Amino acid sequence: VTHSIPACIGSMTINSKQLDNESPVSIFAVNKCYVTVQDGTFFDGSGFAALVREGYKVRSDVNITLEFRTTAVHGVLLGVSSAKVDAVGLEIVNGKVLFHVNNGAGRITTTYEPRGTNSLCDGKWHKLQANKSKHRISLIVDGNVVQTDNPYTQSTSADTNNPIYVGGYPADVKQNCLTSKSSFQGCLRNLVLTKGQQADLFDFSRAFDLRGVFPHSCPGAEH
């Protein structure tokens, strides 16, 4: 086993002596346990999770689904880029959800604008689906569908080969389809990227880089 246990551990004794976990000698990627807890991964607004070290190839089709809960009106949800211009990006900007795609010919954006600025940033769970099918892109937020016409109909493949960055990205990494640098603050769960019949459910505890991200444990909404 090479990854940590997604759990809370307390009252540990060794040889009848209780360990003091309030003042450890060293600590790494360990968060406090919450009184009320929900499934999901907590992002404290300072970092990101990096998945698929060898690079994720978006190419012609991808369907991204996730659920998010936040009170912040800005934040990166997900980005996959290439060293050139090809990329996809999902972000919250001023309480709107933006889905950007660049297949090489130019960036196109689909925007979901809720009725109120804070209606998606109300601390409740919201379901998001972003779909890229060749040159067409669409966004479904809480069942509401928005689509955008793409003038670049001949350009159909986003040739990415970089990791998937979730909730933010490092300062030295280029993201061609994100406008925000704000790290996401809140909780994410059920991140799935589907290509054809292949659906990948991503487990954040298996990310190759986690900064300010605490897998499998979200503080309850009332706290």
C-alpha positions, -999 to 999 in steps of 0.1 A, spaced: 0 0 0 16 33 -11 -11 58 -2 -24 70 31 -56 59 49 -86 82 43 -98 82 79 -97 97 113 -76 80 140 -78 88 177 -68 75 211 -39 55 200 -18 37 227 14 19 223 25 -3 253 -4 12 273 10 47 268 -13 71 250 3 90 221 1 127 221 -12 137 187 -16 174 196 22 180 194 37 157 168 74 157 160 65 161 123 33 162 104 25 159 67 -9 161 49 -28 154 81 -59 176 88 -81 178 118 -112 156 121 -145 173 118 -175 169 142 -198 167 113 -183 153 81 -194 147 45 -180 126 17 -158 147 -5 -124 163 -7 -117 195 12 -97 223 -6 -85 250 18 -81 276 -10 -43 276 -10 -33 248 -34 -43 221 -58 -44 183 -66 -24 170 -95 -36 138 -111 -22 116 -140 15 124 -138 21 109 -172 -3 133 -188 -40 131 -198 -50 131 -234 -83 149 -240 -82 146 -278 -116 148 -295 -141 138 -268 -143 141 -230 -172 143 -205 -163 158 -171 -187 154 -142 -182 166 -106 -200 180 -76 -188 211 -58 -197 231 -27 -182 265 -20 -189 299 -6 -162 316 -27 -173 333 -60 -139 326 -77 -119 294 -80 -103 270 -105 -121 237 -107 -100 218 -133 -75 224 -160 -57 201 -185 -33 219 -209 -5 213 -234 27 232 -239 12 248 -270 -24 262 -270 -45 230 -268 -63 228 -234 -96 225 -215 -105 244 -183 -133 247 -158 -135 275 -134 -158 297 -113 -155 334 -120 -178 360 -103 -202 332 -94 -205 319 -130 -192 286 -142 -170 288 -173 -159 259 -195 -131 267 -220 -118 246 -248 -90 252 -273 -86 226 -300 -57 245 -314 -76 271 -335 -87 294 -307 -104 293 -273 -141 290 -271 -161 294 -238 -195 282 -226 -207 302 -196 -234 292 -171 -247 323 -154 -271 317 -124 -298 341 -115 -280 354 -85 -242 359 -81 -241 338 -50 -266 311 -60 -238 286 -69 -216 298 -40 -242 291 -13 -223 263 5 -246 237 -9 -237 209 -33 -241 216 -71 -237 191 -99 -217 201 -130 -212 183 -163 -189 197 -190 -189 180 -224 -166 183 -253 -175 164 -285 -151 173 -313 -157 210 -319 -189 212 -298 -190 221 -261 -218 222 -236 -222 227 -198 -249 214 -176 -252 229 -141 -279 215 -118 -298 203 -149 -295 236 -168 -279 232 -202 -259 259 -220 -241 255 -253 -219 277 -275 -214 277 -312 -178 271 -323 -166 289 -354 -136 266 -356 -155 235 -369 -124 220 -386 -104 219 -354 -117 190 -333 -89 176 -311 -74 191 -279 -40 174 -280 -31 177 -243 -4 156 -226 -1 173 -192 -15 163 -158 -50 171 -147 -49 199 -121 -79 202 -98 -87 232 -76 -57 252 -88 -23 248 -103 14 256 -96 27 291 -104 52 277 -129 26 256 -148 9 271 -179 -28 267 -183 -41 279 -216 -78 275 -208 -80 291 -174 -84 328 -167 -83 326 -129 -54 319 -107 -75 316 -76 -74 282 -59 -107 266 -52 -120 268 -16 -146 243 -6 -154 206 -13 -154 185 -44 -166 150 -49 -173 124 -77 -149 137 -102 -153 115 -133 -137 119 -168 -154 98 -194 -141 91 -229 -164 67 -249 -169 37 -227 -139 45 -205 -149 63 -173 -122 73 -148 -133 81 -112 -105 100 -96 -95 93 -60 -77 124 -46 -58 103 -21 -39 89 -51 -29 123 -65 9 126 -71 9 161 -57 -15 175 -31 -12 210 -16 -38 223 8 -61 194 -2 -75 169 22 -90 138 6 -122 120 17 -132 145 44 -153 176 41 -164 196 71 -202 195 74 -220 224 58 -231 239 91 -195 243 103 
